[in-house]
Amino acid sequence: MDIYPYKFEPIYKEKIWGGRNLERLFGRRLLPPGKKIGESWELADLKENASVVANGPAAGKTLTELTAELGEKLLGRARPTSGGRFPLLLKFIDANEILSLQVHPDAQAAAKIGGDAAPKTECWYVVESRGGYIYKAVKQGVTPEEFREAVAAGAVESLVNRYEAAAGDFHYLPAGTVHALGPGVVVAEVQTPSDTTYRLTDWGRGREIHVERSMQCIHFEPPCDKPPGAKGNCLVNTDCFEVRLCGLQAGKGMLAGGRCTAWMVLSGRGRIHGGAVAEPIEFAPGDTLLFPAALRKVTVNVVEASKCLEIVPAG
């Protein structure tokens, strides 16, 4: 199969808390009309949804097919999931209203729960905040019994840390962390490929709540103040993924190959030349690109100074 930088069709998810801000921020004129879009899955390879290549000779193929056909040429040192799928899920999230207060399982909790439960560790880079906030982690010293009582009393948010959100903030959310995105926040989310979510409260909106499952997952010890591996432009480096915030100045440069790498473009514009496609590949805010590990000699022509998240699956 031809190897080159891949772009994908976004997968839009209507959510009760979503909005239309991706249209405003990223020119997403093809958002489904009249719907509240909460998530745009930019790079996904789950059973329920797999991204489809939008450019070049592989257009129409799914990320599942790419991963199976290219193997190490795509992933390099990284490894697919136990189901043979791509090991990352990348999203843009538009929290026009507050999300449910929720938690995801770690590997141990997922194994105990069984079924389709899968571990989920994630992180957020705040793209925009219109006076928004987030909830993250149970306050120090709170016991499981106190927490359960607060859930029953409808006051659980009083036992979770609240942080004001500003553009450029970064938050690491290892599995087991209670969290919620508050209203007015748009984030780029990098996570392990899982959609397993358990809600503690949905603020009276009537959706299903999963108290017992949540209590099986929650970590009550204080989280680390600093994301692991954070140094320089590296925002986090874990056994799941590495995320860097990269600035690209106007002009030409080369992209080092050898590792499977994804870009989530936050600002700026440019063109990429390389691989099996002759025509340049344009990038702009809101674009996500996937560079196979075997791709070499990629030229980046930055037309307008750019900023992107550079994400590498662990391996």
C-alpha positions in Angstrom: 0.0 0.0 0.0 1.2 3.5 -0.7 2.6 5.4 2.3 2.1 9.1 2.8 0.6 11.5 5.4 -3.1 10.5 5.9 -6.0 12.8 6.6 -9.3 11.4 7.8 -13.0 12.2 7.6 -14.2 13.4 11.0 -16.8 11.3 12.9 -19.3 13.7 14.5 -21.1 12.7 17.7 -24.3 14.5 18.7 -24.4 15.1 22.5 -26.9 16.7 24.8 -24.2 19.1 26.0 -22.7 19.8 22.6 -22.8 22.9 20.4 -21.7 24.4 17.1 -18.3 25.8 18.2 -16.2 23.5 16.0 -17.9 25.2 13.0 -16.8 28.6 14.3 -13.3 27.7 15.4 -12.3 25.4 12.6 -14.6 26.2 9.7 -16.4 22.9 10.0 -19.2 23.9 7.6 -20.2 20.3 7.1 -21.3 19.8 10.7 -24.7 17.9 10.6 -27.2 20.7 10.4 -29.4 21.5 13.4 -27.6 19.2 15.8 -25.6 19.8 19.0 -22.2 18.3 18.1 -20.2 17.5 21.2 -17.3 15.4 19.8 -15.4 15.1 16.5 -13.5 11.9 16.4 -10.4 12.8 14.4 -8.5 9.5 14.6 -10.5 6.5 15.8 -10.4 2.7 15.5 -13.1 1.3 17.7 -15.6 -1.5 16.8 -18.4 1.1 16.7 -16.5 3.7 14.6 -13.3 3.7 12.6 -11.9 6.7 10.8 -11.9 6.7 7.0 -9.0 8.0 4.9 -9.9 11.2 3.1 -6.9 11.8 0.8 -4.6 10.1 -1.6 -4.6 6.5 -3.0 -5.9 5.0 0.3 -9.0 7.2 0.3 -12.0 5.2 1.5 -10.0 2.7 3.6 -10.6 2.6 7.3 -7.9 3.0 10.0 -8.6 -0.6 10.9 -7.6 -1.7 7.4 -4.5 0.6 7.4 -3.3 -0.8 10.7 -3.8 -4.4 9.5 -2.2 -3.9 6.1 0.7 -1.7 7.0 1.6 -3.1 10.4 5.1 -1.9 11.5 5.3 0.4 8.5 2.5 2.4 10.1 3.1 1.8 13.8 6.9 1.4 14.1 7.7 0.5 17.7 4.2 1.0 18.8 1.9 -1.9 19.1 -1.8 -2.4 18.1 -4.4 -3.1 20.7 -5.2 -6.7 21.7 -7.8 -6.6 19.0 -5.3 -5.5 16.3 -6.5 -1.9 16.2 -4.8 1.5 16.2 -3.7 2.3 19.8 -4.9 6.0 20.0 -8.2 7.9 19.9 -8.0 11.6 19.1 -11.0 14.0 19.5 -12.0 17.6 19.6 -14.7 18.1 22.3 -17.1 21.0 22.4 -18.5 21.3 25.9 -21.1 24.0 25.2 -22.7 22.8 28.4 -21.3 20.8 31.3 -20.5 17.2 30.7 -21.5 14.5 33.2 -19.2 14.0 36.2 -17.6 10.7 35.2 -14.8 8.2 35.6 -13.1 5.6 33.4 -11.6 2.3 34.5 -8.0 1.4 34.7 -6.8 -2.1 33.5 -7.5 -3.7 36.9 -11.0 -2.3 37.2 -11.8 -3.1 33.6 -10.8 -6.7 34.1 -13.0 -7.0 37.2 -16.0 -5.4 35.4 -15.5 -7.6 32.3 -17.6 -7.5 29.2 -16.7 -4.6 26.9 -15.1 -2.5 29.6 -11.7 -1.2 28.5 -9.2 1.0 30.3 -9.2 4.7 29.4 -6.5 7.2 30.2 -6.8 10.7 28.5 -5.5 14.2 28.5 -6.9 17.6 27.5 -5.4 20.6 25.8 -7.7 23.6 26.2 -8.3 25.2 22.7 -10.8 27.8 23.9 -12.5 28.7 27.2 -15.4 31.1 27.4 -15.3 31.5 31.2 -15.3 27.7 31.6 -13.9 25.4 34.2 -13.2 21.7 34.8 -13.6 19.2 37.6 -10.7 16.9 38.2 -9.9 14.4 40.9 -11.5 13.7 44.3 -10.3 16.2 47.0 -7.6 15.0 49.3 -8.8 13.2 52.4 -12.2 12.3 51.1 -13.1 8.6 51.9 -15.1 6.3 49.6 -17.9 6.3 52.2 -18.1 10.2 52.2 -18.0 10.3 48.5 -20.9 7.7 48.1 -23.0 9.7 50.6 -22.4 12.9 48.6 -23.5 11.2 45.4 -26.7 10.1 47.1 -27.3 13.6 48.4 -26.8 15.2 45.0 -23.7 17.1 46.2 -20.8 15.1 44.8 -19.2 18.1 43.0 -18.4 19.6 46.4 -15.9 16.8 46.9 -14.1 17.2 43.5 -11.4 19.8 42.7 -12.6 22.6 40.4 -10.2 24.5 38.2 -10.8 27.6 36.0 -10.0 26.8 32.4 -8.0 29.0 30.0 -6.8 28.5 26.5 -3.4 26.7 26.5 -4.1 24.8 29.8 -3.2 21.1 29.8 -4.7 18.4 32.1 -3.6 14.8 32.4 -6.4 12.4 33.5 -5.2 8.9 34.2 -7.8 6.2 34.4 -9.6 6.4 37.7 -9.7 10.2 37.8 -13.2 11.7 38.5 -13.7 14.6 36.0 -16.0 16.8 33.9 -15.6 19.5 31.4 -17.5 22.6 32.4 -19.5 24.7 30.0 -17.8 27.0 27.5 -14.7 24.8 27.0 -13.3 23.3 23.7 -10.5 20.8 24.1 -8.3 18.6 22.0 -8.4 15.2 23.7 -5.8 12.4 23.4 -6.7 9.1 24.9 -6.4 5.4 24.8 -8.9 3.7 22.4 -11.8 3.2 24.7 -15.3 4.7 25.1 -16.0 3.1 28.5 -17.5 5.9 30.7 -19.4 5.7 34.0 -21.4 8.7 35.2 -21.7 9.8 38.8 -24.2 12.6 38.1 -25.6 14.1 34.9 -26.9 17.3 36.6 -30.5 16.2 36.4 -30.7 15.6 32.6 -32.1 12.1 33.0 -29.4 9.9 31.5 -28.3 6.7 33.1 -26.1 7.0 36.2 -23.5 4.3 37.1 -22.7 4.7 40.8 -21.6 1.2 41.6 -19.4 0.9 38.5 -17.9 4.3 39.2 -17.0 3.3 42.7 -15.1 0.3 41.3 -13.0 2.7 39.2 -12.3 5.8 41.3 -8.8 6.5 42.6 -9.1 8.3 45.9 -5.4 9.1 46.4 -4.2 12.6 45.2 -3.1 12.8 41.6 0.4 13.9 40.6 0.7 17.7 40.5 2.8 17.4 37.3 2.0 15.1 34.3 4.6 12.4 34.0 7.4 13.2 31.6 6.5 16.8 31.3 9.5 18.8 30.3 10.1 21.6 27.7 7.5 21.2 25.0 6.6 17.7 26.2 3.2 17.9 27.9 3.1 14.3 29.0 4.9 11.0 28.4 3.3 7.8 29.7 3.2 4.1 28.8 0.2 5.0 26.7 1.3 8.0 24.6 3.5 11.0 24.4 2.1 14.5 23.7 4.2 17.5 22.6 3.1 21.1 21.9 5.1 22.1 18.8 5.4 25.5 17.2 6.2 25.7 13.5 7.6 28.9 12.1 7.0 30.2 8.6 9.3 28.6 6.0 10.4 25.1 5.0 11.6 22.3 7.2 11.9 18.6 7.4 9.8 16.2 9.6 11.9 13.4 11.1 10.5 10.0 10.4 10.9 6.7 12.2 7.9 6.9 14.6 4.2 6.8 14.1 3.1 10.3 14.7 -0.2 12.3 14.6 -0.7 16.0 14.4 -3.7 17.9 15.7 -3.3 21.3 14.2 -4.4 24.2 16.5 -3.4 27.2 14.5 -1.6 28.3 11.3 -1.5 26.9 7.8 0.9 25.1 5.5 1.6 22.3 3.1 3.3 18.9 3.4 5.2 17.1 0.6 6.2 13.5 0.9 5.4 9.9 0.4 3.3 8.4 -2.5 1.3 11.5 -3.3 2.6 14.2 -5.7 0.3 16.9 -4.8 0.9 18.9 -1.5 -1.2 18.1 1.5 -2.7 21.2 3.0 -3.2 21.7 6.8 -5.1 24.3 8.7 -6.6 24.7 12.2 -8.7 21.6 13.2 -6.9 19.3 10.8 -5.5 15.9 12.0 -2.8 14.1 10.1 -1.2 10.7 10.6 2.4 10.1 9.6 3.4 6.4 9.2 6.6 5.4 10.9 8.1 4.2 7.6 7.6 7.6 6.0 10.8 9.5 5.3 11.9 12.8 3.9 8.7 14.8 4.6 8.9 18.5 3.8 6.8 20.9 5.7 6.2 24.3 4.1 4.6 26.5 6.8 2.7 29.4 5.2 1.5 30.9 8.5 3.2 30.2 11.8 1.5 27.1 13.3 0.9 25.3 16.6 0.1 21.7 16.8 -0.1 18.8 19.2 2.3 16.1 18.2 1.2 12.7 19.5 3.1 9.4 19.5 1.7 6.1 20.7 3.9 4.4 23.2 6.3 1.8 22.0 
